[in-house]
Amino acid sequence: MSVADTSAIGRDRTVGLHETLRMMPGVQVASRYGTDDAKIGIRGSAARSGLAVRGVAVLLDGVPLTEPDGVARLDLIELAASRQVEVFRGPVSALYAGSPSGVVNVVSRTGRDSRGSRFMR
């Protein structure tokens, strides 16, 4: 399992989930013609999947975002409001969302995560 927390996300100045996932080992992300839809592959699972997320589940706080046709809209995830991004590789991820290749879980920030206010630039 790999985890990118908000300190790493802010330090590397990533814009979206695409860039955060590209930094993780064993994860491939490709978008076509600059669209916001992306193909995510974990450990080579995207080799023959076209432009869709096949065998990889995308979750937001444990709730599946991947459509039945395999497409997940990564642009709908607000990375600035997340606490961490978790990537599970291999068949152990089948316990979480029934996906044989892997799981990407974005964990949102809650009011309990920090005291005070936080301003984004």
C-alpha positions, 0 to 999 in steps of 0.5 A: 500500500502507498499513501500520499498525505496532504503534506506531500501533495502540497510540497510537490505542488500537484494540481490534481489526482492525475499528478499525485497518482503518477508519483506513486510506484507501479501506477500508470495514468494516461489521459487522451487529448487533454481530457479529464477522464483518465486511464489508471493502471496498477502493475500493468493492468492498463495495457489493453483497457482502452481509455477506461479504468479496468480492474482498478476501483476508484473510491472516495472515502470508501464509496465507489466512483467507478462507473459500470463501464469502467470510467471514473471522473477524476476531475470530480475529486477535490484534491485540496479537500483530501487528507490522503490518497491510498493505493492498494496493489494486487489481489488484496484490493479485491477485499475492498471493491472487488477489483483484481488489479488495485484500488485508489481510495481518496480520504477526505479531510474532516473537521477533526483533522486540524484545529483552526482555519486553513487558507489555500493559495 
